[in-house]
Structures are given as C-alpha cells and as structure tokens.
C-alpha cells in the first residue's frame, strides 16, 4: 500500500522538483536561536542565498518584518521578476512562547502556518532561516535562507552560514545566490 502511494505521488511532484528541494526521510530538527528577541529581528532583511523556492524566482528579494497592534508580525516580501515589482504580504506568529525563534508564516487566510525557524542571527548583519514540511514522513520539502541587513554579505560569512546549516543536517549544496545587483529602486 505504502509503495503504491509513493509511486502515485512521485509523478505529481516531479514538475515541482526543479523549483523545490525534496529530500527522503523526515525533516531534520535543527537548533534555533537561543533567547530569540523578535523586536530586535524586525525590520528589513535582504536575501543573499537560498535553496530553490518556486515562489522566489526574481531578483532584489527582500523581506520587511513589522509588529502589528495585535502582536502578530506583518511580513512583506518584495522581489523584481521579469521587470516588475512583486509583493507578497503575510503574517508571522510566535507559535510557542517557550521557543520564540520558531515562528509560523502564512501568506493566505486559507493556508496553515508554515515553519519559519530562525536558526541563528546577530540581529545586525546576518540571519539563517529554515523551513521544512514533512510529506507522510517519507520525504520532506525544505527551504533555507541566508539573510542580511545589507544587499551584500562577505563570502566568508556566507561560507560560515552554510557550515551552520550543514552542522544541523541541512543540505545546502543546492543553495543559489540571489541577484541583488541594480536594486536601488524604492520598494
């Protein structure tokens, strides 16, 4: 029965494979930022590198996090794709106050919150973010981002960030740099 289910699922998922990162087995469980402080994390972050994501194909990708009056976090993602500015607005919430670095993010009232785990941040220059969803515990889809407060991050910082992901059993071998060239326009 399980084997038949896998055989049926794989053809449905193959078209997405080029834009996502699928891996066998359940999601890893990396450590997250200890004593995470959401107020220090708020503000603008620029995407430096990421695992492929079907919803991020553009350049000049940035995210801005701001606190709403109801203590949820407004997430505004902006990218330039095919010469046009594309925006996506969502909501992030701390799902368990005992683990504030494990947020949930949703970009639609109709979708559940997806994991948005801050694995490491210094709040001022770099943040490592991870998201993973198990599919029947047979395989998982994961996302990883290296974010910075500036559009450029030194190569040694990117290398160190990838070491941190790898230490937590997150395969970043397919990470791709985000084009942040010519991104001076207002978003």
LINSUL-V815675 format. One record per run of one state. SS is the DSSP state (alpha for helix, beta for strand, coil for the rest). FROM is the first residue (numbers start at 1). TO is the last residue. If there is no record, write none. Layout:
SS_FROM_TO, SS_FROM_TO
//
This chain:
coil_1_1, alpha_2_14, coil_15_16, alpha_17_19, coil_20_21, beta_22_24, coil_25_37, alpha_38_41, coil_42_42, beta_43_50, coil_51_52, beta_53_53, coil_54_55, beta_56_56, coil_57_58, beta_59_67, coil_68_72, beta_73_81, coil_82_83, beta_84_94, coil_95_96, alpha_97_99, coil_100_101, beta_102_106, coil_107_113, beta_114_121, coil_122_125, beta_126_135, coil_136_138, beta_139_148, coil_149_154, alpha_155_167, coil_168_175, beta_176_177, coil_178_187
//
